[in-house]
Amino acid sequence: MVVDPLGTVRDRLGDRPGLLWAIADREELAEARRALPVLANRRFRVDPSIRPLKETA
């Protein structure tokens, strides 16, 4: 399945396995980022060194 940045399904394979190609449009991606500025609204800095707590039994 090929889905655009706004969640619209653009193409999909049928019920059989196969290969589906798509070319990303940079302007469409930029427009989606302008319409849904989730990264600009992020409140916390992402720190890759932080690891989830291990569950204890």
Backbone as a printed PyTorch tensor [residue, N CA C, xyz], in Angstrom:
tensor([[[  0.8400,  -1.1620,   0.0000],
         [  0.0000,   0.0000,   0.0000],
         [  0.8950,   1.2380,   0.0000]],

        [[  0.5310,   2.2240,  -0.7740],
         [  1.2280,   3.5160,  -0.7900],
         [  0.2790,   4.5410,  -0.1980]],

        [[  0.7560,   5.2250,   0.8460],
         [ -0.0510,   6.2200,   1.5510],
         [  0.6970,   7.5430,   1.5180]],

        [[ -0.0080,   8.6280,   1.1910],
         [  0.6520,   9.9360,   1.1300],
         [  0.8370,  10.4930,   2.5450]],

        [[  1.5450,  11.6050,   2.7110],
         [  1.8330,  12.1530,   4.0390],
         [  0.5910,  12.5480,   4.8420]],

        [[ -0.5250,  12.7590,   4.1840],
         [ -1.7460,  13.1110,   4.9060],
         [ -2.6260,  11.8930,   5.1850]],

        [[ -2.1470,  10.7000,   4.8310],
         [ -2.8660,   9.4760,   5.1550],
         [ -3.7890,   8.9510,   4.0780]],

        [[ -3.7790,   9.5510,   2.9090],
         [ -4.6260,   9.0960,   1.8060],
         [ -3.9470,   7.9320,   1.0900]],

        [[ -4.6940,   6.8410,   0.9060],
         [ -4.1540,   5.6940,   0.1810],
         [ -4.0880,   6.0510,  -1.2940]],

        [[ -2.8890,   5.9700,  -1.8800],
         [ -2.6910,   6.3270,  -3.2750],
         [ -2.7510,   5.1230,  -4.2000]],

        [[ -2.2790,   3.9960,  -3.7220],
         [ -2.2710,   2.7860,  -4.5340],
         [ -2.1150,   1.6020,  -3.6020]],

        [[ -2.5440,   0.4390,  -4.0620],
         [ -2.3840,  -0.7630,  -3.2630],
         [ -2.3300,  -1.9720,  -4.1740]],

        [[ -1.7150,  -2.9990,  -3.6550],
         [ -1.6780,  -4.2560,  -4.3770],
         [ -2.9990,  -4.9830,  -4.1280]],

        [[ -3.2790,  -5.9490,  -4.9450],
         [ -4.4740,  -6.7530,  -4.7390],
         [ -4.2560,  -7.7430,  -3.6060]],

        [[ -4.9050,  -8.8700,  -3.6890],
         [ -4.8090,  -9.8870,  -2.6550],
         [ -3.5540, -10.7330,  -2.7710]],

        [[ -2.8410, -10.5930,  -3.8660],
         [ -1.6580, -11.4090,  -4.0870],
         [ -0.3990, -10.6310,  -3.7290]],

        [[  0.6630, -11.3330,  -3.3270],
         [  1.9310, -10.6560,  -3.0530],
         [  2.4710,  -9.9940,  -4.3160]],

        [[  3.2040,  -8.9360,  -4.1510],
         [  3.7830,  -8.2530,  -5.2950],
         [  4.6700,  -7.1130,  -4.8570]],

        [[  5.0460,  -6.2880,  -5.7920],
         [  5.9110,  -5.1520,  -5.5370],
         [  5.2320,  -3.8990,  -6.0660]],

        [[  5.2220,  -2.8640,  -5.2590],
         [  4.5580,  -1.6160,  -5.6290],
         [  5.5720,  -0.4840,  -5.4670]],

        [[  5.7430,   0.3280,  -6.5010],
         [  6.6810,   1.4460,  -6.4780],
         [  5.9230,   2.7590,  -6.4100]],

        [[  6.5480,   3.7350,  -5.7450],
         [  5.9780,   5.0720,  -5.6980],
         [  7.1110,   6.0870,  -5.6870]],

        [[  6.8630,   7.2400,  -6.2340],
         [  7.8350,   8.3350,  -6.2190],
         [  7.2880,   9.4250,  -5.3080]],

        [[  8.1000,   9.8040,  -4.3180],
         [  7.6740,  10.8320,  -3.3650],
         [  7.8090,  12.2120,  -4.0000]],

        [[  6.8270,  13.0550,  -3.7550],
         [  6.8260,  14.4270,  -4.2610],
         [  7.2410,  15.3510,  -3.1150]],

        [[  8.3810,  16.0000,  -3.2570],
         [  8.8950,  16.8600,  -2.1870],
         [  7.9370,  18.0070,  -1.8530]],

        [[  7.3020,  18.5800,  -2.8410],
         [  6.3790,  19.6850,  -2.5900],
         [  5.1550,  19.2020,  -1.8090]],

        [[  4.6730,  18.0130,  -2.1230],
         [  3.5410,  17.4500,  -1.3880],
         [  3.9210,  17.2020,   0.0780]],

        [[  5.1320,  16.7140,   0.3030],
         [  5.6130,  16.5070,   1.6640],
         [  5.7280,  17.8400,   2.4000]],

        [[  6.2600,  18.8530,   1.7470],
         [  6.3830,  20.1780,   2.3630],
         [  5.0140,  20.7530,   2.7050]],

        [[  4.0400,  20.5590,   1.8320],
         [  2.6840,  21.0420,   2.0890],
         [  2.0740,  20.3230,   3.2890]],

        [[  2.3010,  19.0230,   3.3900],
         [  1.7870,  18.2610,   4.5360],
         [  2.4180,  18.7580,   5.8270]],

        [[  3.6980,  19.0670,   5.7910],
         [  4.3770,  19.5870,   6.9920],
         [  3.8630,  20.9660,   7.3700]],

        [[  3.4900,  21.7790,   6.3830],
         [  2.9000,  23.0890,   6.6880],
         [  1.5040,  22.9260,   7.2740]],

        [[  0.7320,  21.9690,   6.7440],
         [ -0.6440,  21.7520,   7.2200],
         [ -0.6810,  21.1030,   8.5970]],

        [[  0.2810,  20.2170,   8.8820],
         [  0.3200,  19.4870,  10.1530],
         [  1.7020,  19.6580,  10.7860]],

        [[  1.9380,  20.7790,  11.4400],
         [  3.2850,  21.0610,  11.9460],
         [  3.5910,  20.3540,  13.2770]],

        [[  3.4780,  19.0370,  13.3070],
         [  3.6740,  18.3150,  14.5610],
         [  5.0820,  18.4760,  15.1180]],

        [[  6.0990,  18.5180,  14.2670],
         [  7.4540,  18.6790,  14.7820],
         [  7.6600,  20.0700,  15.3750]],

        [[  7.0340,  21.0780,  14.8050],
         [  7.1560,  22.4400,  15.3400],
         [  6.4550,  22.5680,  16.6890]],

        [[  5.4410,  21.7460,  16.9300],
         [  4.6840,  21.8030,  18.1830],
         [  5.2280,  20.8680,  19.2530]],

        [[  6.3130,  20.1830,  18.9550],
         [  6.8890,  19.2410,  19.9170],
         [  7.3740,  20.0080,  21.1450]],

        [[  7.0560,  19.5010,  22.3270],
         [  7.4220,  20.1860,  23.5620],
         [  8.7200,  19.6880,  24.1700]],

        [[  9.0740,  18.4500,  23.9020],
         [ 10.2340,  17.8690,  24.5420],
         [ 11.2860,  17.5110,  23.5060]],

        [[ 12.5270,  17.6910,  23.8870],
         [ 13.6350,  17.3240,  23.0300],
         [ 13.7740,  15.8040,  23.0470]],

        [[ 14.0510,  15.2320,  21.9060],
         [ 14.2520,  13.7920,  21.8200],
         [ 15.6930,  13.4870,  22.1840]],

        [[ 15.8740,  12.6190,  23.1660],
         [ 17.2060,  12.2350,  23.6060],
         [ 17.3860,  10.7430,  23.3370]],

        [[ 18.1740,  10.3810,  22.3180],
         [ 18.3110,   8.9650,  21.9620],
         [ 19.0190,   8.1330,  23.0240]],

        [[ 19.6690,   8.7660,  23.9880],
         [ 20.3670,   7.9880,  25.0240],
         [ 19.4080,   7.4740,  26.0980]],

        [[ 18.1990,   7.9980,  26.1570],
         [ 17.2280,   7.5570,  27.1490],
         [ 16.6500,   6.2200,  26.7080]],

        [[ 16.6820,   5.2530,  27.5750],
         [ 16.1700,   3.9310,  27.2860],
         [ 14.9530,   3.6640,  28.1600]],

        [[ 13.9980,   2.8630,  27.6820],
         [ 12.8340,   2.5360,  28.5000],
         [ 13.2440,   1.7420,  29.7520]],

        [[ 12.4650,   1.8950,  30.8200],
         [ 12.7250,   1.1400,  32.0280],
         [ 12.4460,  -0.3240,  31.7980]],

        [[ 13.2620,  -1.1800,  32.3950],
         [ 13.0260,  -2.6100,  32.3000],
         [ 11.9220,  -2.9930,  33.2800]],

        [[ 11.0190,  -3.8320,  32.8280],
         [  9.9390,  -4.2970,  33.6910],
         [ 10.4890,  -5.2600,  34.7170]],

        [[  9.9940,  -5.1480,  35.9390],
         [ 10.4030,  -6.0910,  36.9890],
         [  9.2240,  -6.9830,  37.3160]],

        [[  9.5150,  -8.2440,  37.5350],
         [  8.4430,  -9.2150,  37.8100],
         [  8.1650,  -9.3260,  39.2640]]])
